Amino acid sequence: MEKKENIAAQFVTATLYLKSREYITPHYIRIRLTGDDVYKFSIATVGVNNKIYIPPAGLNEIHYPNWDFEAERWDMPPVEVRPAIRTYTHRGIDVEKNEMIIDFVAHGDNGPASAWAMHAEPGAALGVTMRAKETELYPKADWYLLVGDATAIPVLGAILEDLPEDAEGVAYIEVESEADEQDLKTKSKVQLKWIHNPLAGEGTFLSDAVRQADLPEAMEIRKFAYVAAEFKTVKAVRQFLRNEAFWTREEFYAYSYWKSGTSEDGSEVDRRSEHQEK
């Protein structure tokens, strides 16, 4: 008899509570969460995508999906208590302070995550799920190309902080205005270039920047690109790297975090399909 896999055992899940909210830029909110179970996430790699669970209005507890071992599927809780599930990147964990940090783009009440980050009161519950292991964010290389919009700042910030001193390259990050630029630290030689775009949902300048970049051509240089942004932007950058710059699939990771005009749930199939394109 084939042994059935317990998917739930691969993850750590806990309910944490809003400790503080800080607007670190006009359109970026830093949420600090606390709770007795923060320590359980200490093994998780900062910068890796995770799931958050936002409870329905008026409810301050999280009803999680349950893994059906026999059917090998997730069973969702009843609609009236079902949380909205979104994908986010934690920005840091401080076990001594019993804190987890998650940054949110503030784009009004259009989405449940942004609305929660903007309006939740101290003590508000938020569910968090992370992989129960360390994960490699990027492979070793000599030269890096980092490309992302505001939604990618947590992961690109984590990569920049972790890169070794001898790493070279360029990072293009698109935000609404100069006021939304963040003080991202790196000990590497990667050049950070901010791009300003007040209408991110209607177009982007990221793909143009990549086309104009001075990419390494020497075969002996190990290079790697990390691309995370809106669907059309990621697709354009991917096609350029593969079809015009002739990078191999192993030389870049590209994934769209969102699709303009569509919710995360509604765009998931398209985004996954784009990610798997050759």
SULFEN-V951760 format. One record per backbone hydrogen bond with DSSP energy under -1.0 kcal/mol. CO is the residue of the C=O (numbers start at 1). NH is the residue of the N-H. If there is no record, write none. Layout:
# SULFEN-V951760
CO_NH + CO_NH
This chain:
# SULFEN-V951760
5_7 + 6_9 + 7_10 + 8_11 + 10_132 + 12_130 + 14_128 + 16_126 + 17_34 + 18_123 + 20_32 + 22_24 + 22_30 + 25_28 + 27_106 + 28_24 + 28_25 + 29_104 + 30_22 + 31_102 + 32_19 + 32_20 + 33_100 + 34_17 + 35_38 + 37_40 + 38_41 + 39_42 + 41_44 + 45_48 + 50_88 + 51_129 + 52_86 + 53_127 + 54_84 + 56_59 + 66_75 + 68_72 + 68_73 + 73_68 + 75_66 + 78_81 + 84_54 + 86_52 + 88_50 + 90_47 + 92_101 + 94_99 + 99_94 + 100_33 + 101_91 + 101_92 + 102_31 + 104_29 + 111_115 + 112_116 + 113_117 + 114_118 + 115_119 + 116_120 + 121_124 + 124_18 + 126_16 + 127_53 + 128_14 + 129_51 + 130_12 + 131_133 + 142_168 + 143_224 + 144_170 + 145_226 + 146_172 + 147_228 + 148_174 + 149_152 + 150_153 + 152_156 + 153_157 + 154_158 + 155_159 + 156_160 + 157_161 + 158_162 + 159_163 + 164_167 + 167_189 + 168_144 + 169_191 + 170_146 + 171_193 + 172_148 + 173_195 + 175_197 + 177_180 + 178_181 + 182_184 + 191_171 + 193_173 + 195_175 + 199_202 + 205_209 + 206_210 + 207_211 + 208_212 + 213_215 + 218_221 + 222_142 + 222_143 + 224_145 + 225_253 + 226_147 + 227_255 + 228_149 + 229_257 + 230_234 + 231_235 + 232_236 + 233_237 + 234_238 + 235_239 + 236_240 + 237_241 + 238_242 + 239_243 + 240_244 + 240_245 + 241_247 + 248_251 + 249_252 + 251_225 + 253_227 + 258_231 + 259_262 + 263_267 + 267_271 + 268_272 + 269_273 + 270_274 + 271_275 + 272_276 + 274_277
